[in-house]
Amino acid sequence: MCELYSKRDTLGLRKKHIGPSCKVFFASDPIKIVRAQRQYMFDENGEQYLDCINNVAHDPKPTT
């Protein structure tokens, strides 16, 4: 799986562009989600996670 930025670079960009009030889950070793399909998200190692928060739409089709 090809990635544009490493986890370290992604965290640096997050710190630069997103305010401190938006906290990172698992701050000591955050999970970097690189893709999602239906109710599942996948990290940079291909590990699958069930999306229980449901605050982001993953379906590529627009919803009405």
C-alpha positions as CSV (number, residue, x, y, z in Angstrom):
1,M,0.0,0.0,0.0
2,C,1.5,3.3,-1.1
3,E,1.4,6.2,1.3
4,L,2.1,9.9,0.6
5,Y,3.2,10.7,4.2
6,S,4.7,8.7,7.0
7,K,2.9,8.6,10.3
8,R,5.5,11.1,11.8
9,D,5.0,13.5,8.8
10,T,1.2,13.2,9.2
11,L,1.4,14.0,12.9
12,G,3.6,17.1,12.1
13,L,1.1,18.3,9.5
14,R,-1.8,17.7,12.0
15,K,0.0,19.8,14.7
16,K,0.7,22.6,12.2
17,H,-2.8,22.8,10.7
18,I,-5.3,21.5,13.4
19,G,-5.8,23.3,16.7
20,P,-4.9,21.6,20.1
21,S,-8.6,21.3,21.1
22,C,-9.0,18.5,18.5
23,K,-7.3,15.7,20.4
24,V,-5.6,12.6,18.9
25,F,-6.9,9.3,20.2
26,F,-4.1,7.0,21.6
27,A,-1.7,10.0,21.7
28,S,1.3,7.8,22.8
29,D,1.0,5.7,19.6
30,P,-1.7,7.1,17.3
31,I,-3.3,4.9,14.7
32,K,-2.9,6.2,11.1
33,I,-6.0,5.3,9.1
34,V,-5.1,5.2,5.4
35,R,-8.3,3.9,3.9
36,A,-11.9,2.9,4.8
37,Q,-14.5,0.6,3.3
38,R,-18.0,0.4,4.6
39,Q,-17.9,0.1,8.4
40,Y,-14.2,-0.7,8.5
41,M,-11.0,1.4,8.6
42,F,-7.5,0.2,7.9
43,D,-4.2,1.5,9.2
44,E,-0.9,1.7,7.5
45,N,-0.1,-1.9,8.3
46,G,-3.4,-3.2,6.9
47,E,-4.9,-3.8,10.3
48,Q,-8.7,-3.6,10.2
49,Y,-10.7,-1.6,12.7
50,L,-14.5,-1.3,13.2
51,D,-15.6,2.4,13.0
52,C,-17.6,2.8,16.1
53,I,-17.5,6.6,16.2
54,N,-19.3,7.1,12.9
55,N,-18.6,10.8,12.4
56,V,-17.2,10.5,8.9
57,A,-19.0,9.2,5.8
58,H,-16.9,6.6,4.0
59,D,-19.2,5.9,1.1
60,P,-17.9,7.5,-2.1
61,K,-21.4,8.2,-3.4
62,P,-23.1,11.4,-2.2
63,T,-25.7,11.0,0.5
64,T,-29.0,13.0,0.5
